[in-house]
Amino acid sequence: MTVDLYTPHSGDRRYGVLHYDLSLDYRVTTNRLVGTATLHVRMNEPAKHVSLDLVGLKATKVRVSGDRGTTFRQDQRRLKVLFGTERAAGEELTITVEYSGAPAPRRTRWGLIGWEELEDGALVASQPTGAPTWFPCNDLPSDRATYRLEFTTDPEYTVVSGGAATRSTQRGRTRWTFQQPLPTATYLMTVQIGQYADEHVMLGATPGRLYYPRPLAARVHADFAPLGEMMRVFVDAFGPYPQDLYKVVITPDDLEIPLEAQGMAIFGANHIDGAQTYERLIAHELAHQWFGNSVGVGRWQDIWLNEGFACYAEWIWSEASGGPTAHALALSHHARLAALPADLLLSDPGPADMFDDRVYKRGALALHALRMTIGSERFFAFAREWSSRFASLSVTSDDFLGLVDEVTGADGRALMRTWIDELPLPALPSTPAVSPGPR
């Protein structure tokens, strides 16, 4: 494990986290958070100290199992834990941090990210470095762990996070407990807090939940009516749904963009209009459960593997639901990209441009070029193998090229390299059209 070059001030390569146990108490009206985070970690190399990412919250006590000599120091971004004696590579230990404060988003080159107050409630949008605004962590996309989250707040609010949930009420406060058994990157952990209706839906064989402000009920029901069929199409295209359930939160506030989290998607009220105007965004966020949340990037420079697949899933859904075909959409977006500067390298766009729309669209076009080259049947077999082989793992572009080589041979790998490792925009293959995908 190495520090990510796109986020060099985040994470610590000297250890990895196996499990987070978070016990948090939050007062909505005063935006006051009091927490205890217990991290079960394994040392990757000998070290006398490690650093946790923690932003805007103050640590008050730090303990390390079996180490009475533990001390700590904190600056604006890091909590440095100093051991009484050097820890050996491979050693497992428990670090417990008590902390508190008024959580707020952090300022980054990508805007304000992390914990955000709503008019009535709160949300967490952590990609890529917002997780430390609400819990101390090793904030690297490659450092995946399991989680237990215990969250106590005011009884009139619903709390939503990933994984199975239980709820209890004590002394006028409500405690929500979530178990996340799947290895999860820190940026994919979230809490959403609001006065929400909670509706059970079945998405084929997958249980789903919709959380939304009651005044938006009619718009929500209209816009999410295709979600079950969307799930069926993506299971056919990409393989079994990789989570236990799928939760969707619609906030009462407007959001700039929808957000994905492990087993969840979050939309603003502005993304729900009752006319299915934003159906492609619903498809995009659902697809992230396979691409980004199950198969996740090991470094931010390969973000195209998340966004290219999710963008291409929009085109697959359009084709399957009777809209423009993936090929028609590919031709349209190729023409638009051709009119833009060819100065973005897909496999290494740079931190400032890693969320540039060209990463999304060129990534999708690379996948369509592969589909045109090997045919729809082999392409979707490839997509299912990618989803299965690398489930719950962190990947790079080299892993993608390796599977392309395995499935298609050197010619397919060479084709993909022109899309992801070279600046000029390649022409789409001259094959007339591709056969239909899942319907």
Disulfide bonds with the S-S distance in Angstrom:
none
